[in-house]
Amino acid sequence: MINSNEELVKKLLKEDPAFNKTYHADRDYEKVVAKLEKKPHLTAEERAEKARLKKLKLSLKDEMEKIISSCKM
């Protein structure tokens, strides 16, 4: 998240269940991706999973940005 949005993110985490769910899903996917990136070699299945999770993370980030933008209006 961008620092200027920190307070808004904190507020949304407390008050918006959809944002909270999206935020925590993003964090969970990040942890899995980080574990995969620490491995020196990935199987084909692990590479596919890593790519899938990165796409999901991007989608979640877009979703969070939309919510943040709509709250600024």
Secondary structure, DSSP 4 states (H G I P E B T S, - for coil): --GGGHHHHHHHHHH-HHHHHHHHHHHHHHHHHHHHHHSSS--HHHHHHHHHHHHHHHHHHHHHHHHHHHHH-
